[in-house]
Amino acid sequence: PMFMYHGDADITVPYINSVNTYENFINTGTSTAIVSFTPIPFGTHATGVTPYIIDLVNKLLTFK
C-alpha cells in the first residue's frame, strides 16, 4: 500500500498537489485499497509531521 499525507495549511508544498496526485491515481484505476490519502487538518509543512508519523506508525504496526 501507499499512504499519502498532507497538511491542508501547508504553504511550502501546496496541498492541492497531493489532492491532484491522489485523484489522478484513483481516476486512472488505482484502488483505494492500494493508495490512501489522509489530509492533516490545519497541518503546515512543520506541524503536520507529528500527526503523520503517529498515524503512519500505527498503520505499519498492523502489518506485523
All heavy atoms as a GROMACS GRO file, in nm:
protein
  499
    1PRO      N    1   0.081  -0.121   0.000
    1PRO     CA    2   0.000   0.000   0.000
    1PRO      C    3   0.085   0.127   0.000
    1PRO      O    4   0.200   0.126   0.041
    1PRO     CB    5  -0.080  -0.010   0.129
    1PRO     CG    6  -0.027  -0.124   0.206
    1PRO     CD    7   0.066  -0.198   0.119
    2MET      N    8   0.024   0.233  -0.046
    2MET     CA    9   0.089   0.364  -0.046
    2MET      C   10   0.004   0.458   0.037
    2MET      O   11  -0.116   0.471   0.013
    2MET     CB   12   0.100   0.418  -0.188
    2MET     CG   13   0.165   0.552  -0.198
    2MET     SD   14   0.182   0.596  -0.372
    2MET     CE   15   0.186   0.771  -0.360
    3PHE      N   16   0.065   0.521   0.136
    3PHE     CA   17  -0.005   0.613   0.225
    3PHE      C   18   0.039   0.755   0.196
    3PHE      O   19   0.157   0.786   0.210
    3PHE     CB   20   0.023   0.578   0.371
    3PHE     CG   21  -0.010   0.437   0.408
    3PHE    CD1   22   0.091   0.346   0.436
    3PHE    CD2   23  -0.140   0.394   0.414
    3PHE    CE1   24   0.062   0.215   0.470
    3PHE    CE2   25  -0.172   0.263   0.448
    3PHE     CZ   26  -0.070   0.174   0.477
    4MET      N   27  -0.055   0.838   0.155
    4MET     CA   28  -0.024   0.978   0.128
    4MET      C   29  -0.081   1.064   0.240
    4MET      O   30  -0.192   1.039   0.287
    4MET     CB   31  -0.088   1.021  -0.005
    4MET     CG   32  -0.033   0.950  -0.127
    4MET     SD   33  -0.117   1.003  -0.279
    4MET     CE   34  -0.077   1.178  -0.282
    5TYR      N   35  -0.006   1.163   0.282
    5TYR     CA   36  -0.047   1.257   0.386
    5TYR      C   37  -0.013   1.398   0.339
    5TYR      O   38   0.086   1.417   0.268
    5TYR     CB   39   0.031   1.232   0.515
    5TYR     CG   40   0.002   1.102   0.582
    5TYR    CD1   41   0.065   0.985   0.542
    5TYR    CD2   42  -0.087   1.096   0.688
    5TYR    CE1   43   0.038   0.865   0.604
    5TYR    CE2   44  -0.114   0.975   0.752
    5TYR     CZ   45  -0.050   0.860   0.710
    5TYR     OH   46  -0.077   0.741   0.772
    6HIS      N   47  -0.094   1.494   0.382
    6HIS     CA   48  -0.059   1.632   0.353
    6HIS      C   49  -0.139   1.724   0.444
    6HIS      O   50  -0.260   1.707   0.460
    6HIS     CB   51  -0.089   1.669   0.208
    6HIS     CG   52   0.000   1.778   0.156
    6HIS    ND1   53   0.078   1.763   0.045
    6HIS    CD2   54   0.024   1.903   0.202
    6HIS    CE1   55   0.146   1.875   0.024
    6HIS    NE2   56   0.113   1.961   0.119
    7GLY      N   57  -0.071   1.821   0.502
    7GLY     CA   58  -0.137   1.922   0.584
    7GLY      C   59  -0.210   2.021   0.495
    7GLY      O   60  -0.152   2.072   0.399
    8ASP      N   61  -0.336   2.046   0.528
    8ASP     CA   62  -0.414   2.134   0.441
    8ASP      C   63  -0.379   2.283   0.457
    8ASP      O   64  -0.429   2.367   0.383
    8ASP     CB   65  -0.564   2.110   0.458
    8ASP     CG   66  -0.617   2.142   0.596
    8ASP    OD1   67  -0.544   2.196   0.681
    8ASP    OD2   68  -0.736   2.111   0.620
    9ALA      N   69  -0.291   2.315   0.550
    9ALA     CA   70  -0.244   2.454   0.567
    9ALA      C   71  -0.099   2.470   0.522
    9ALA      O   72  -0.036   2.571   0.551
    9ALA     CB   73  -0.260   2.497   0.712
   10ASP      N   74  -0.046   2.371   0.452
   10ASP     CA   75   0.093   2.375   0.406
   10ASP      C   76   0.108   2.478   0.294
   10ASP      O   77   0.040   2.469   0.193
   10ASP     CB   78   0.134   2.236   0.355
   10ASP     CG   79   0.282   2.220   0.328
   10ASP    OD1   80   0.352   2.322   0.314
   10ASP    OD2   81   0.328   2.105   0.319
   11ILE      N   82   0.197   2.575   0.314
   11ILE     CA   83   0.225   2.671   0.207
   11ILE      C   84   0.361   2.646   0.143
   11ILE      O   85   0.393   2.706   0.041
   11ILE     CB   86   0.215   2.817   0.257
   11ILE    CG1   87   0.315   2.844   0.370
   11ILE    CG2   88   0.073   2.851   0.300
   11ILE    CD1   89   0.329   2.990   0.408
   12THR      N   90   0.439   2.555   0.201
   12THR     CA   91   0.569   2.521   0.143
   12THR      C   92   0.550   2.431   0.021
   12THR      O   93   0.608   2.454  -0.085
   12THR     CB   94   0.658   2.450   0.247
   12THR    OG1   95   0.669   2.534   0.362
   12THR    CG2   96   0.796   2.421   0.191
   13VAL      N   97   0.471   2.328   0.037
   13VAL     CA   98   0.431   2.240  -0.073
   13VAL      C   99   0.279   2.248  -0.078
   13VAL      O  100   0.212   2.206   0.016
   13VAL     CB  101   0.476   2.095  -0.050
   13VAL    CG1  102   0.427   2.005  -0.163
   13VAL    CG2  103   0.627   2.086  -0.035
   14PRO      N  104   0.223   2.305  -0.183
   14PRO     CA  105   0.079   2.324  -0.187
   14PRO      C  106   0.000   2.194  -0.168
   14PRO      O  107   0.027   2.092  -0.231
   14PRO     CB  108   0.054   2.384  -0.326
   14PRO     CG  109   0.184   2.448  -0.362
   14PRO     CD  110   0.290   2.359  -0.301
   15TYR      N  111  -0.098   2.202  -0.081
   15TYR     CA  112  -0.186   2.090  -0.050
   15TYR      C  113  -0.252   2.033  -0.176
   15TYR      O  114  -0.264   1.912  -0.192
   15TYR     CB  115  -0.292   2.138   0.050
   15TYR     CG  116  -0.400   2.039   0.083
   15TYR    CD1  117  -0.376   1.930   0.165
   15TYR    CD2  118  -0.529   2.056   0.033
   15TYR    CE1  119  -0.477   1.841   0.198
   15TYR    CE2  120  -0.629   1.968   0.066
   15TYR     CZ  121  -0.603   1.860   0.147
   15TYR     OH  122  -0.702   1.772   0.179
   16ILE      N  123  -0.290   2.120  -0.267
   16ILE     CA  124  -0.358   2.078  -0.389
   16ILE      C  125  -0.272   1.982  -0.471
   16ILE      O  126  -0.325   1.900  -0.546
   16ILE     CB  127  -0.407   2.200  -0.472
   16ILE    CG1  128  -0.508   2.158  -0.578
   16ILE    CG2  129  -0.289   2.274  -0.532
   16ILE    CD1  130  -0.639   2.111  -0.523
   17ASN      N  131  -0.140   1.990  -0.458
   17ASN     CA  132  -0.053   1.897  -0.530
   17ASN      C  133  -0.084   1.753  -0.491
   17ASN      O  134  -0.093   1.665  -0.577
   17ASN     CB  135   0.094   1.926  -0.502
   17ASN     CG  136   0.144   2.052  -0.565
   17ASN    OD1  137   0.071   2.124  -0.632
   17ASN    ND2  138   0.270   2.083  -0.543
   18SER      N  139  -0.101   1.729  -0.362
   18SER     CA  140  -0.131   1.594  -0.316
   18SER      C  141  -0.273   1.552  -0.352
   18SER      O  142  -0.297   1.437  -0.387
   18SER     CB  143  -0.110   1.581  -0.165
   18SER     OG  144   0.027   1.587  -0.135
   19VAL      N  145  -0.366   1.646  -0.342
   19VAL     CA  146  -0.504   1.616  -0.380
   19VAL      C  147  -0.508   1.575  -0.527
   19VAL      O  148  -0.569   1.472  -0.562
   19VAL     CB  149  -0.596   1.738  -0.355
   19VAL    CG1  150  -0.735   1.715  -0.414
   19VAL    CG2  151  -0.605   1.769  -0.206
   20ASN      N  152  -0.443   1.651  -0.613
   20ASN     CA  153  -0.441   1.620  -0.756
   20ASN      C  154  -0.373   1.486  -0.784
   20ASN      O  155  -0.420   1.408  -0.867
   20ASN     CB  156  -0.374   1.731  -0.836
   20ASN     CG  157  -0.457   1.857  -0.842
   20ASN    OD1  158  -0.578   1.855  -0.822
   20ASN    ND2  159  -0.391   1.969  -0.870
   21THR      N  160  -0.263   1.461  -0.716
   21THR     CA  161  -0.191   1.335  -0.735
   21THR      C  162  -0.278   1.217  -0.695
   21THR      O  163  -0.290   1.118  -0.770
   21THR     CB  164  -0.060   1.335  -0.654
   21THR    OG1  165   0.022   1.443  -0.700
   21THR    CG2  166   0.014   1.204  -0.669
   22TYR      N  167  -0.342   1.227  -0.578
   22TYR     CA  168  -0.430   1.119  -0.532
   22TYR      C  169  -0.545   1.098  -0.632
   22TYR      O  170  -0.574   0.985  -0.670
   22TYR     CB  171  -0.483   1.151  -0.393
   22TYR     CG  172  -0.582   1.048  -0.345
   22TYR    CD1  173  -0.540   0.923  -0.302
   22TYR    CD2  174  -0.719   1.075  -0.343
   22TYR    CE1  175  -0.631   0.827  -0.260
   22TYR    CE2  176  -0.810   0.980  -0.300
   22TYR     CZ  177  -0.766   0.857  -0.259
   22TYR     OH  178  -0.856   0.762  -0.217
   23GLU      N  179  -0.608   1.207  -0.673
   23GLU     CA  180  -0.719   1.196  -0.768
   23GLU      C  181  -0.674   1.134  -0.900
   23GLU      O  182  -0.748   1.056  -0.961
   23GLU     CB  183  -0.784   1.332  -0.790
   23GLU     CG  184  -0.865   1.378  -0.671
   23GLU     CD  185  -0.924   1.517  -0.687
   23GLU    OE1  186  -0.894   1.587  -0.787
   23GLU    OE2  187  -1.000   1.557  -0.597
   24ASN      N  188  -0.554   1.167  -0.944
   24ASN     CA  189  -0.501   1.105  -1.066
   24ASN      C  190  -0.483   0.955  -1.050
   24ASN      O  191  -0.514   0.878  -1.141
   24ASN     CB  192  -0.369   1.170  -1.109
   24ASN     CG  193  -0.390   1.306  -1.173
   24ASN    OD1  194  -0.496   1.335  -1.227
   24ASN    ND2  195  -0.288   1.390  -1.166
   25PHE      N  196  -0.432   0.913  -0.934
   25PHE     CA  197  -0.420   0.769  -0.908
   25PHE      C  198  -0.557   0.702  -0.919
   25PHE      O  199  -0.573   0.601  -0.987
   25PHE     CB  200  -0.364   0.743  -0.768
   25PHE     CG  201  -0.214   0.747  -0.758
   25PHE    CD1  202  -0.153   0.834  -0.668
   25PHE    CD2  203  -0.134   0.664  -0.834
   25PHE    CE1  204  -0.015   0.838  -0.656
   25PHE    CE2  205   0.004   0.667  -0.823
   25PHE     CZ  206   0.064   0.754  -0.733
   26ILE      N  207  -0.656   0.757  -0.850
   26ILE     CA  208  -0.789   0.698  -0.846
   26ILE      C  209  -0.854   0.702  -0.984
   26ILE      O  210  -0.913   0.602  -1.029
   26ILE     CB  211  -0.877   0.768  -0.741
   26ILE    CG1  212  -0.815   0.757  -0.601
   26ILE    CG2  213  -1.020   0.713  -0.743
   26ILE    CD1  214  -0.779   0.616  -0.556
   27ASN      N  215  -0.843   0.814  -1.053
   27ASN     CA  216  -0.906   0.829  -1.185
   27ASN      C  217  -0.844   0.740  -1.292
   27ASN      O  218  -0.908   0.716  -1.394
   27ASN     CB  219  -0.904   0.974  -1.229
   27ASN     CG  220  -0.994   1.062  -1.145
   27ASN    OD1  221  -1.090   1.014  -1.085
   27ASN    ND2  222  -0.964   1.192  -1.139
   28THR      N  223  -0.722   0.694  -1.269
   28THR     CA  224  -0.659   0.605  -1.367
   28THR      C  225  -0.667   0.458  -1.325
   28THR      O  226  -0.601   0.374  -1.382
   28THR     CB  227  -0.512   0.644  -1.393
   28THR    OG1  228  -0.439   0.643  -1.270
   28THR    CG2  229  -0.503   0.782  -1.458
   29GLY      N  230  -0.750   0.432  -1.221
   29GLY     CA  231  -0.780   0.293  -1.187
   29GLY      C  232  -0.711   0.236  -1.066
   29GLY      O  233  -0.728   0.118  -1.036
   30THR      N  234  -0.633   0.315  -0.995
   30THR     CA  235  -0.569   0.263  -0.875
   30THR      C  236  -0.674   0.245  -0.766
   30THR      O  237  -0.755   0.333  -0.741
   30THR     CB  238  -0.458   0.358  -0.826
   30THR    OG1  239  -0.365   0.380  -0.932
   30THR    CG2  240  -0.386   0.302  -0.705
   31SER      N  241  -0.672   0.132  -0.702
   31SER     CA  242  -0.769   0.102  -0.597
   31SER      C  243  -0.738   0.180  -0.470
   31SER      O  244  -0.621   0.201  -0.435
   31SER     CB  245  -0.764  -0.048  -0.566
   31SER     OG  246  -0.835  -0.078  -0.449
   32THR      N  247  -0.843   0.217  -0.399
   32THR     CA  248  -0.823   0.283  -0.270
   32THR      C  249  -0.768   0.184  -0.167
   32THR      O  250  -0.724   0.226  -0.060
   32THR     CB  251  -0.955   0.344  -0.218
   32THR    OG1  252  -1.054   0.242  -0.212
   32THR    CG2  253  -1.001   0.459  -0.307
   33ALA      N  254  -0.767   0.057  -0.199
   33ALA     CA  255  -0.701  -0.042  -0.113
   33ALA      C  256  -0.549  -0.034  -0.130
   33ALA      O  257  -0.474  -0.082  -0.045
   33ALA     CB  258  -0.750  -0.182  -0.145
   34ILE      N  259  -0.505   0.026  -0.239
   34ILE     CA  260  -0.362   0.039  -0.268
   34ILE      C  261  -0.308   0.175  -0.225
   34ILE      O  262  -0.201   0.184  -0.166
   34ILE     CB  263  -0.334   0.018  -0.419
   34ILE    CG1  264  -0.380  -0.120  -0.463
   34ILE    CG2  265  -0.188   0.043  -0.453
   34ILE    CD1  266  -0.306  -0.234  -0.398
   35VAL      N  267  -0.381   0.280  -0.256
   35VAL     CA  268  -0.335   0.415  -0.223
   35VAL      C  269  -0.441   0.485  -0.138
   35VAL      O  270  -0.560   0.477  -0.168
   35VAL     CB  271  -0.299   0.498  -0.349
   35VAL    CG1  272  -0.418   0.521  -0.437
   35VAL    CG2  273  -0.232   0.629  -0.313
   36SER      N  274  -0.396   0.549  -0.031
   36SER     CA  275  -0.488   0.626   0.053
   36SER      C  276  -0.430   0.765   0.073
   36SER      O  277  -0.310   0.787   0.065
   36SER     CB  278  -0.509   0.558   0.188
   36SER     OG  279  -0.390   0.558   0.264
   37PHE      N  280  -0.520   0.859   0.097
   37PHE     CA  281  -0.480   0.997   0.119
   37PHE      C  282  -0.542   1.045   0.250
   37PHE      O  283  -0.663   1.037   0.269
   37PHE     CB  284  -0.526   1.087   0.004
   37PHE     CG  285  -0.492   1.232   0.024
   37PHE    CD1  286  -0.360   1.274   0.033
   37PHE    CD2  287  -0.591   1.328   0.034
   37PHE    CE1  288  -0.328   1.408   0.052
   37PHE    CE2  289  -0.561   1.462   0.051
   37PHE     CZ  290  -0.429   1.502   0.060
   38THR      N  291  -0.457   1.093   0.340
   38THR     CA  292  -0.502   1.143   0.469
   38THR      C  293  -0.467   1.290   0.482
   38THR      O  294  -0.350   1.325   0.496
   38THR     CB  295  -0.435   1.064   0.584
   38THR    OG1  296  -0.463   0.925   0.567
   38THR    CG2  297  -0.484   1.111   0.719
   39PRO      N  298  -0.569   1.375   0.475
   39PRO     CA  299  -0.543   1.517   0.499
   39PRO      C  300  -0.515   1.540   0.648
   39PRO      O  301  -0.573   1.472   0.733
   39PRO     CB  302  -0.672   1.587   0.460
   39PRO     CG  303  -0.760   1.484   0.401
   39PRO     CD  304  -0.707   1.350   0.438
   40ILE      N  305  -0.427   1.631   0.678
   40ILE     CA  306  -0.398   1.668   0.816
   40ILE      C  307  -0.457   1.807   0.838
   40ILE      O  308  -0.401   1.906   0.790
   40ILE     CB  309  -0.247   1.664   0.845
   40ILE    CG1  310  -0.193   1.523   0.819
   40ILE    CG2  311  -0.219   1.709   0.989
   40ILE    CD1  312  -0.044   1.512   0.822
   41PRO      N  313  -0.572   1.814   0.906
   41PRO     CA  314  -0.639   1.943   0.925
   41PRO      C  315  -0.549   2.045   0.996
   41PRO      O  316  -0.487   2.013   1.097
   41PRO     CB  317  -0.761   1.910   1.010
   41PRO     CG  318  -0.783   1.762   0.988
   41PRO     CD  319  -0.647   1.704   0.966
   42PHE      N  320  -0.539   2.162   0.937
   42PHE     CA  321  -0.460   2.274   0.990
   42PHE      C  322  -0.310   2.244   0.993
   42PHE      O  323  -0.233   2.320   1.051
   42PHE     CB  324  -0.508   2.317   1.130
   42PHE     CG  325  -0.656   2.339   1.138
   42PHE    CD1  326  -0.738   2.248   1.200
   42PHE    CD2  327  -0.713   2.451   1.078
   42PHE    CE1  328  -0.876   2.267   1.205
   42PHE    CE2  329  -0.851   2.471   1.082
   42PHE     CZ  330  -0.932   2.378   1.147
   43GLY      N  331  -0.267   2.134   0.931
   43GLY     CA  332  -0.126   2.098   0.930
   43GLY      C  333  -0.046   2.180   0.831
   43GLY      O  334  -0.084   2.195   0.716
   44THR      N  335   0.064   2.234   0.879
   44THR     CA  336   0.157   2.305   0.792
   44THR      C  337   0.269   2.207   0.756
   44THR      O  338   0.267   2.091   0.796
   44THR     CB  339   0.218   2.428   0.862
   44THR    OG1  340   0.300   2.384   0.970
   44THR    CG2  341   0.110   2.523   0.912
   45HIS      N  342   0.369   2.258   0.684
   45HIS     CA  343   0.481   2.172   0.647
   45HIS      C  344   0.554   2.122   0.772
   45HIS      O  345   0.608   2.011   0.772
   45HIS     CB  346   0.576   2.249   0.556
   45HIS     CG  347   0.664   2.162   0.472
   45HIS    ND1  348   0.616   2.087   0.367
   45HIS    CD2  349   0.798   2.140   0.477
   45HIS    CE1  350   0.716   2.021   0.312
   45HIS    NE2  351   0.828   2.051   0.376
   46ALA      N  352   0.551   2.200   0.877
   46ALA     CA  353   0.619   2.163   1.002
   46ALA      C  354   0.525   2.092   1.100
   46ALA      O  355   0.559   1.988   1.156
   46ALA     CB  356   0.680   2.286   1.068
   47THR      N  357   0.406   2.148   1.120
   47THR     CA  358   0.318   2.091   1.222
   47THR      C  359   0.247   1.963   1.178
   47THR      O  360   0.192   1.892   1.261
   47THR     CB  361   0.210   2.194   1.266
   47THR    OG1  362   0.124   2.223   1.155
   47THR    CG2  363   0.274   2.320   1.320
   48GLY      N  364   0.251   1.933   1.051
   48GLY     CA  365   0.188   1.810   1.002
   48GLY      C  366   0.273   1.687   1.023
   48GLY      O  367   0.225   1.574   1.010
   49VAL      N  368   0.400   1.705   1.059
   49VAL     CA  369   0.492   1.591   1.070
   49VAL      C  370   0.452   1.495   1.183
   49VAL      O  371   0.447   1.374   1.163
   49VAL     CB  372   0.638   1.640   1.088
   49VAL    CG1  373   0.732   1.524   1.118
   49VAL    CG2  374   0.683   1.715   0.965
   50THR      N  375   0.423   1.548   1.300
   50THR     CA  376   0.392   1.460   1.414
   50THR      C  377   0.265   1.378   1.391
   50THR      O  378   0.268   1.256   1.409
   50THR     CB  379   0.385   1.541   1.545
   50THR    OG1  380   0.512   1.603   1.566
   50THR    CG2  381   0.351   1.452   1.663
   51PRO      N  382   0.154   1.439   1.348
   51PRO     CA  383   0.035   1.357   1.323
   51PRO      C  384   0.059   1.252   1.213
   51PRO      O  385   0.008   1.140   1.221
   51PRO     CB  386  -0.072   1.457   1.280
   51PRO     CG  387  -0.022   1.590   1.320
   51PRO     CD  388   0.126   1.581   1.332
   52TYR      N  389   0.137   1.290   1.112
   52TYR     CA  390   0.172   1.196   1.005
   52TYR      C  391   0.247   1.076   1.060
   52TYR      O  392   0.212   0.961   1.033
   52TYR     CB  393   0.253   1.269   0.898
   52TYR     CG  394   0.352   1.184   0.824
   52TYR    CD1  395   0.310   1.085   0.735
   52TYR    CD2  396   0.489   1.201   0.842
   52TYR    CE1  397   0.401   1.006   0.667
   52TYR    CE2  398   0.580   1.124   0.774
   52TYR     CZ  399   0.536   1.025   0.686
   52TYR     OH  400   0.627   0.948   0.620
   53ILE      N  401   0.351   1.100   1.139
   53ILE     CA  402   0.433   0.990   1.191
   53ILE      C  403   0.350   0.900   1.282
   53ILE      O  404   0.357   0.777   1.271
   53ILE     CB  405   0.557   1.044   1.264
   53ILE    CG1  406   0.653   1.106   1.162
   53ILE    CG2  407   0.627   0.934   1.342
   53ILE    CD1  408   0.772   1.178   1.222
   54ILE      N  409   0.271   0.959   1.369
   54ILE     CA  410   0.189   0.878   1.461
   54ILE      C  411   0.093   0.789   1.382
   54ILE      O  412   0.083   0.669   1.408
   54ILE     CB  413   0.113   0.969   1.559
   54ILE    CG1  414   0.212   1.033   1.657
   54ILE    CG2  415   0.005   0.891   1.635
   54ILE    CD1  416   0.153   1.146   1.741
   55ASP      N  417   0.023   0.846   1.285
   55ASP     CA  418  -0.073   0.768   1.207
   55ASP      C  419  -0.003   0.661   1.124
   55ASP      O  420  -0.048   0.546   1.118
   55ASP     CB  421  -0.156   0.860   1.118
   55ASP     CG  422  -0.274   0.788   1.058
   55ASP    OD1  423  -0.368   0.754   1.133
   55ASP    OD2  424  -0.274   0.764   0.935
   56LEU      N  425   0.107   0.697   1.060
   56LEU     CA  426   0.178   0.601   0.976
   56LEU      C  427   0.233   0.484   1.059
   56LEU      O  428   0.220   0.369   1.019
   56LEU     CB  429   0.292   0.669   0.900
   56LEU     CG  430   0.372   0.577   0.808
   56LEU    CD1  431   0.283   0.517   0.699
   56LEU    CD2  432   0.489   0.652   0.748
   57VAL      N  433   0.292   0.513   1.171
   57VAL     CA  434   0.345   0.405   1.256
   57VAL      C  435   0.232   0.312   1.299
   57VAL      O  436   0.247   0.189   1.293
   57VAL     CB  437   0.421   0.462   1.378
   57VAL    CG1  438   0.449   0.355   1.482
   57VAL    CG2  439   0.552   0.528   1.332
   58ASN      N  440   0.119   0.368   1.338
   58ASN     CA  441   0.005   0.284   1.376
   58ASN      C  442  -0.041   0.196   1.261
   58ASN      O  443  -0.074   0.079   1.280
   58ASN     CB  444  -0.110   0.369   1.429
   58ASN     CG  445  -0.082   0.424   1.566
   58ASN    OD1  446  -0.011   0.363   1.646
   58ASN    ND2  447  -0.136   0.541   1.596
   59LYS      N  448  -0.043   0.251   1.140
   59LYS     CA  449  -0.081   0.171   1.023
   59LYS      C  450   0.021   0.062   0.996
   59LYS      O  451  -0.013  -0.053   0.968
   59LYS     CB  452  -0.096   0.258   0.900
   59LYS     CG  453  -0.224   0.338   0.901
   59LYS     CD  454  -0.234   0.427   0.779
   59LYS     CE  455  -0.366   0.504   0.783
   59LYS     NZ  456  -0.372   0.613   0.688
   60LEU      N  457   0.149   0.096   1.003
   60LEU     CA  458   0.254  -0.002   0.976
   60LEU      C  459   0.254  -0.115   1.079
   60LEU      O  460   0.284  -0.230   1.046
   60LEU     CB  461   0.390   0.066   0.970
   60LEU     CG  462   0.410   0.163   0.853
   60LEU    CD1  463   0.546   0.232   0.864
   60LEU    CD2  464   0.396   0.093   0.719
   61LEU      N  465   0.220  -0.084   1.203
   61LEU     CA  466   0.217  -0.188   1.306
   61LEU      C  467   0.107  -0.292   1.280
   61LEU      O  468   0.116  -0.403   1.332
   61LEU     CB  469   0.199  -0.124   1.444
   61LEU     CG  470   0.321  -0.049   1.496
   61LEU    CD1  471   0.288   0.024   1.626
   61LEU    CD2  472   0.439  -0.143   1.515
   62THR      N  473   0.008  -0.257   1.200
   62THR     CA  474  -0.096  -0.356   1.169
   62THR      C  475  -0.045  -0.462   1.072
   62THR      O  476  -0.110  -0.563   1.054
   62THR     CB  477  -0.221  -0.288   1.110
   62THR    OG1  478  -0.190  -0.234   0.981
   62THR    CG2  479  -0.277  -0.181   1.201
   63PHE      N  480   0.071  -0.440   1.013
   63PHE     CA  481   0.127  -0.537   0.918
   63PHE      C  482   0.212  -0.644   0.985
   63PHE      O  483   0.269  -0.727   0.919
   63PHE     CB  484   0.211  -0.466   0.811
   63PHE     CG  485   0.130  -0.383   0.718
   63PHE    CD1  486   0.132  -0.244   0.726
   63PHE    CD2  487   0.050  -0.441   0.622
   63PHE    CE1  488   0.056  -0.166   0.640
   63PHE    CE2  489  -0.027  -0.365   0.535
   63PHE     CZ  490  -0.023  -0.227   0.544
   64LYS      N  491   0.223  -0.640   1.119
   64LYS     CA  492   0.304  -0.737   1.192
   64LYS      C  493   0.256  -0.877   1.167
   64LYS      O  494   0.145  -0.908   1.151
   64LYS     CB  495   0.302  -0.707   1.340
   64LYS     CG  496   0.385  -0.586   1.377
   64LYS     CD  497   0.364  -0.548   1.520
   64LYS     CE  498   0.452  -0.626   1.611
   64LYS     NZ  499   0.444  -0.587   1.750
   0.00000   0.00000   0.00000
